[in-house]
Amino acid sequence: MSDEVTEPRPGEALTKEEIRSATEAPPAGEKRKNAFTSLMAPKKRPSSPSSPRRSTGGNPFKDRMGLGAYLEDPASLPASVVIAHNADFVVIHDKFPKATVHALVLPRSPAARLRHPFDALADPAFLASVRAQVAGTRALVAAELQRQLGRDSAAEAARQAALDGDGDGDGDGDGDGGGLPPGRDWAAEVLCGVHAVPSMSHLHVHVLSRDMRSSRLRHRKHYNSFATPFLVDLDDFPLAADDPRRDPERTRAYLREDLRCWRCGRSFGSSFARLKEHLEAEFDEWRRE
């Protein structure tokens, strides 16, 4: 396939590497052996009759069509790849995560999965089903953040003490064992949205922690695709006809904006290296809140 297909187009945030390797299998035996995988790993079940079947005449899930491979037979893929699936959706780990936890929700509907998200999410019934699935995925991502970062968070201190047997178990000091203290609202730390200019053909919703700390975050477009209105929050749908994010020129401009810290608002101009260094310090403070 020519570079014409795999080269990033204007207004996209992915690199050629990410487009080309979207469906490469993980190394043999590679597993995410943690509570996130254990909690969200699906039981094997037959794939939906509506799932596309792989053609014998080559690979139909190459390059920008790569996400389609996860829809075909998700039960055959390992838990290190597929988080959960049902007849209507497949939830996967983003292969190039841009944050501590980063999942993708892929609708399986043949009528919607190859449409631009702005068009597909204009349908009220489809939007409602996507919101329900994303809400469940957001809760799982929040639970994984709590598992990974809870012991470092000041807001989690009472809950962690109860888990460690150092309190009365309910956080109110009366010893009646009324349940664990709620701890930090990790769901509030999770972003859920679609890119205004998707680089992959299949509709997908990003569900990721807001920290933007990842070795896969490598350039300005990567960062600005999640830290500017280029990421359209799922709660904003359906979009109004005159919404500025429908304007291709405006959305491309978001990716070229100066780099600005998502947490403190400090501008780093075009210096991605300085932003990355700053994000490490911000991550340490953020997780300790």
Residue pairs with C-beta under 8 A, 6 or more apart in sequence:
1 62
1 63
3 16
5 63
5 64
6 16
6 19
6 20
6 63
6 64
7 16
8 14
8 15
8 16
8 19
8 199
9 199
10 252
11 197
11 248
11 251
11 252
11 255
12 197
12 199
12 221
13 195
13 197
13 199
13 221
13 222
13 224
13 225
13 230
13 255
14 96
14 199
14 200
15 218
15 219
18 95
18 96
18 199
19 63
19 64
19 66
19 199
19 200
20 63
21 95
22 63
22 66
22 67
22 95
22 200
23 61
23 62
23 66
23 67
23 69
23 70
24 95
26 78
26 80
26 81
30 78
30 80
31 37
31 78
31 79
31 80
32 79
32 80
32 93
34 144
34 147
35 144
35 147
36 101
36 140
36 143
36 144
36 147
37 79
37 80
37 83
39 140
39 143
39 144
40 79
40 83
40 84
40 91
40 140
41 79
41 83
41 84
42 74
42 75
42 79
42 82
42 83
42 84
42 85
44 75
45 75
46 75
47 72
47 73
47 74
47 75
48 87
48 88
48 108
50 87
50 108
50 109
50 110
51 71
51 72
51 73
51 108
52 60
52 68
52 71
52 72
52 110
53 72
54 60
54 61
54 69
54 72
60 68
61 67
61 68
61 69
61 72
64 199
64 200
64 201
65 200
65 201
65 202
66 200
67 104
67 106
67 200
67 201
67 202
67 204
68 113
68 201
68 202
70 77
70 81
70 82
70 90
70 92
70 106
71 90
71 106
71 108
71 113
71 202
74 82
74 85
74 90
75 82
75 85
80 93
81 92
81 93
82 90
82 91
82 92
83 91
83 92
83 93
83 103
83 137
83 140
84 90
84 91
84 137
84 140
85 91
87 108
88 107
88 108
88 109
88 129
88 133
89 105
89 106
89 107
89 108
89 133
90 105
90 106
90 108
91 103
91 104
91 105
91 106
91 133
91 137
92 103
92 104
92 106
93 102
93 103
93 104
94 102
94 103
94 104
94 206
94 208
96 216
97 208
97 214
97 216
98 208
98 212
98 214
98 216
98 217
98 222
98 223
98 226
99 208
99 209
99 210
99 211
99 212
99 213
99 214
99 226
100 145
100 148
100 149
100 209
100 211
100 213
100 214
101 141
101 144
101 145
101 148
101 190
101 208
101 209
102 206
102 207
102 208
102 209
102 214
103 137
103 140
103 141
103 206
103 207
103 208
104 204
104 205
104 206
104 207
105 130
105 133
105 134
105 137
105 204
105 205
105 207
106 113
106 202
106 203
106 204
107 113
107 120
107 126
107 129
107 130
107 133
107 203
109 126
112 120
112 123
112 126
112 203
113 120
113 202
113 203
114 201
114 202
114 203
115 203
116 198
116 203
117 194
117 195
117 198
117 203
117 205
117 232
118 196
118 232
118 239
118 246
120 126
120 203
121 127
121 130
121 194
121 234
121 237
121 238
121 239
122 237
122 238
122 239
124 238
127 237
127 238
130 205
130 234
131 234
134 192
134 205
134 207
134 234
137 192
137 207
138 187
138 190
138 192
138 207
139 187
141 190
141 207
141 208
141 209
142 186
142 187
142 189
142 190
143 186
145 186
145 189
145 190
145 209
146 156
146 183
146 184
146 186
149 287
150 156
150 159
150 160
150 183
150 184
151 160
152 287
152 288
153 183
153 184
153 287
153 288
153 289
154 288
154 289
155 183
155 184
155 289
156 183
156 184
158 167
158 171
158 181
158 183
159 171
159 180
159 181
159 182
159 183
160 183
161 167
162 168
162 169
162 170
162 171
162 180
162 181
163 180
167 181
168 174
168 175
168 176
168 177
169 175
169 177
169 178
169 179
169 180
170 176
170 177
170 178
170 179
170 180
170 181
171 180
171 181
171 182
172 178
184 289
189 209
189 210
189 211
190 207
190 208
190 209
190 210
191 206
191 207
191 208
191 209
191 210
191 226
191 231
191 233
192 205
192 206
192 207
192 233
192 234
192 235
193 205
193 206
193 231
193 232
193 233
193 234
193 236
194 203
194 204
194 205
194 206
194 231
194 232
194 234
195 206
195 225
195 230
195 231
195 232
196 229
196 230
196 231
196 232
196 245
196 246
196 251
196 254
197 230
197 248
197 251
197 252
198 204
205 234
206 226
206 231
208 226
210 262
211 279
211 282
211 283
211 286
211 287
212 223
212 226
212 227
212 262
212 279
213 279
213 280
213 283
216 222
217 223
217 276
219 272
220 255
220 256
220 259
220 270
220 272
221 255
223 259
223 272
223 275
224 230
224 254
224 255
224 256
224 257
224 259
225 231
225 254
225 255
227 259
227 260
227 262
228 254
228 255
228 257
229 244
229 245
229 251
229 254
230 245
230 251
230 254
230 255
232 239
232 245
236 243
239 245
239 246
244 250
245 251
258 267
258 268
258 269
258 270
259 267
259 268
259 269
259 270
259 271
259 272
259 275
260 266
260 267
260 268
261 267
261 268
261 275
261 278
261 279
261 282
263 282
263 285
263 286
264 282
266 278
268 274
268 275
268 278
